Amino acid sequence: MRLHVGTRGATRGTLSFSEGAFLLTTSLRVGLLVCALLLHPTAIYASDDVDPGTVPGKVTSSWFLEIPSGGRLRVVNPFGDVHARFGGYEDQAEILATSQRLETDRPELEVRLSSGDAQADVLVAYSRPVEHADTRDRIDLVVFVPQGVTLDVRTHDGRIEVKGLHGNVTASSLTGSIHVRSVSGRVRTKSARGDIVAHLETGVTGEPQELATETGSIEVWLWEDANLDVDLWTSGEISTDYSLSVEHQRFEEPSKHAVAVVGEGGAALSLKSKQGNLRLLRLFKHFKREP
């Protein structure tokens, strides 16, 4: 495994990149991580009884992991959010981690990295075993995934956000929300109680998309020129901008199965929730009027 490590405020070393290029890349991507955290300020302070003036500062670190196209990147973070973005065409993934330590009497959280021939793993865990895993400490990750690499990302209650990836995605969370946009591969999402939001842009992929949650809601936005075959299952409400054929399944859960042919039909899109509400909505594309 080739591993490059950088820690904010400390001396860094790289094995295959010049110092200037590393600093430029890391600065731009750390900026993205800071913007993501600003969108969720409640994630920084988990309790109202914390005096902001006494909260330890955040620490941002970065790593590179080599992984070839066609490989798999597995990210497991039970203690924070995961934001995934397209990472370019080289055979390496970049991981940015911002840690917030609030409970100094407990073992620290750490990011553990490993890689093999065609798989790399990123795991957030305690530095040593603990009796109870509940903590206010957190580590939020930004992961830059190279082209052709499959992403498998999992959280407990943290938000998952995936945008612009050029590969397949599997995302699962217990109670955290999952947000997907412009993924060119096959997407599978699963949540127990979290909500799922997806923006599916026309022409980005022809692969099937499967969005499922036990009791959360699912909201999907399609461009107005979309061509999809859509199946919807729920015992909750269905709201849509499209025509539906609905079959009621008495004594079953989900109790409704609806089918929509969007445009001329095409790739399969599946939305499934036992009790949550489903929304299938049209998004109008921007255009310029001809003179």
C-alpha positions, -999 to 999 in steps of 0.1 A, spaced: 0 0 0 13 34 -9 1 60 16 6 97 16 -3 115 48 -9 152 56 -20 168 88 -30 204 91 -5 224 112 21 196 110 50 187 88 39 165 59 56 142 34 45 128 1 59 99 -19 49 108 -54 36 144 -55 54 177 -54 49 199 -23 33 227 -43 8 205 -61 -1 187 -28 -8 220 -10 -29 234 -39 -50 202 -41 -54 198 -4 -63 235 1 -91 233 -25 -105 201 -11 -103 212 25 -123 242 15 -150 219 2 -150 200 35 -154 233 55 -183 243 33 -200 209 39 -196 213 76 -210 248 76 -241 235 60 -246 213 91 -235 234 121 -255 212 145 -232 184 137 -203 202 153 -218 206 188 -238 176 199 -249 191 232 -263 225 243 -243 223 275 -210 226 257 -194 260 260 -181 269 225 -152 287 241 -139 255 256 -145 232 227 -112 218 212 -105 229 177 -110 207 147 -81 189 131 -81 181 94 -59 153 80 -55 138 45 -44 106 29 -40 90 -6 -48 54 -13 -39 36 -45 -68 17 -60 -72 7 -97 -101 13 -119 -125 -16 -114 -116 -18 -77 -137 -12 -47 -134 15 -20 -152 7 12 -159 35 37 -174 28 71 -180 58 94 -202 52 125 -192 85 140 -199 112 113 -209 122 78 -194 110 45 -192 133 14 -181 115 -18 -170 134 -50 -154 125 -83 -116 122 -78 -102 122 -113 -87 96 -136 -56 85 -117 -56 52 -97 -58 68 -63 -84 79 -39 -80 109 -15 -95 110 19 -100 142 40 -110 137 76 -120 165 100 -121 154 136 -139 171 166 -129 159 200 -153 168 228 -148 140 253 -112 140 263 -118 112 290 -125 87 263 -102 70 237 -98 90 206 -114 82 173 -90 74 144 -91 67 107 -78 33 98 -67 26 62 -59 -6 44 -57 -17 8 -51 -48 -13 -49 -56 -50 -83 -42 -59 -99 -30 -27 -92 -2 -2 -109 3 32 -114 34 53 -128 28 88 -135 53 116 -131 36 150 -119 40 185 -81 38 190 -87 11 216 -117 -10 228 -144 8 248 -173 -6 267 -199 19 253 -196 32 218 -218 63 223 -198 95 220 -200 131 211 -167 130 193 -170 128 156 -150 125 124 -165 137 91 -150 125 58 -147 138 23 -137 111 -1 -125 117 -37 -132 85 -57 -114 79 -90 -131 69 -122 -143 33 -125 -140 25 -87 -171 12 -69 -179 30 -37 -194 11 -7 -202 37 20 -219 31 54 -228 53 83 -248 50 115 -267 83 118 -244 104 97 -254 120 64 -242 104 31 -238 127 1 -226 113 -32 -221 136 -62 -206 132 -97 -190 97 -93 -180 77 -124 -187 43 -110 -212 22 -91 -223 32 -56 -238 13 -27 -248 35 3 -264 24 35 -272 41 68 -293 33 99 -309 67 105 -288 91 84 -301 107 52 -287 97 18 -283 122 -10 -273 111 -46 -267 132 -77 -252 127 -111 -237 92 -106 -228 75 -139 -230 39 -125 -255 17 -108 -268 31 -75 -282 11 -45 -292 29 -14 -306 14 18 -316 30 51 -336 18 81 -352 52 91 -333 78 71 -347 98 41 -333 94 6 -331 122 -20 -318 116 -55 -314 139 -86 -311 118 -117 -299 138 -147 -307 126 -182 -278 110 -201 -256 105 -170 -262 68 -168 -283 40 -182 -278 17 -152 -306 6 -129 -311 27 -97 -325 11 -65 -335 33 -36 -349 16 -5 -357 26 31 -377 9 58 -397 38 72 -380 69 58 -393 89 28 -378 89 -7 -377 120 -30 -365 117 -66 -361 145 -91 -360 137 -129 -352 160 -157 -381 167 -180 -365 146 -208 -360 115 -187 -368 81 -201 -372 55 -173 -394 26 -161 -402 33 -125 -416 10 -98 -428 24 -65 -437 4 -34 -450 19 -1 -478 19 24 -475 57 27 -484 84 3 -472 87 -33 -468 122 -48 -458 125 -85 -458 147 -116 -462 116 -137 -491 93 -146 -492 62 -124 -508 28 -125 -515 17 -89 -521 -17 -76 -534 -20 -40 -521 -51 -22 -544 -57 8 -529 -73 39 -494 -68 26 -466 -43 34 -460 -23 14 -497 -21 5 -493 -2 -28 -473 -9 -59 -473 18 -86 -457 18 -120 -448 48 -141 -434 50 -176 -414 82 -179 -409 95 -214 -403 66 -237 -393 43 -208 -358 29 -203 -335 20 -174 -352 7 -143 -357 30 -113 -370 14 -80 -383 33 -50 -393 12 -20 -404 21 15 -426 1 39 -442 31 55 -426 63 42 -439 87 16 -426 86 -20 -422 117 -43 -414 114 -80 -410 149 -94 -401 166 -127 -372 191 -129 -372 215 -158 -339 221 -176 -325 255 -181 -325 268 -216 -319 299 -236 -345 314 -259 -335 315 -295 -333 351 -309 
